[in-house]
Amino acid sequence: MNELHSQFHQAANDVRQRKERPDNDTLLALYGLYKQALEGDVHDCEPTSFFDFIGTAKQEAWARLKGVPQEEAMRQYIALVRQLLD
């Protein structure tokens, strides 16, 4: 595992250990960046229900990152986590 991957996984662990819950917009940004970093561009799956507002918001957060290289998503995720922890 290279340094970027190590920093990414450490940031993911650090943010889970954080006592304060980030606001919803930040949570969605973290989710989208995390998914983009691990899986690349969003898949064509839609949330299972029209009333699944959380699932829809998560899917949209990830879809906004379409085309962002996985390594860049990792860097952005790490930077966002560092902002939260400072």
Beta strands, then each sheet from edge to edge (+ up, - down):
end
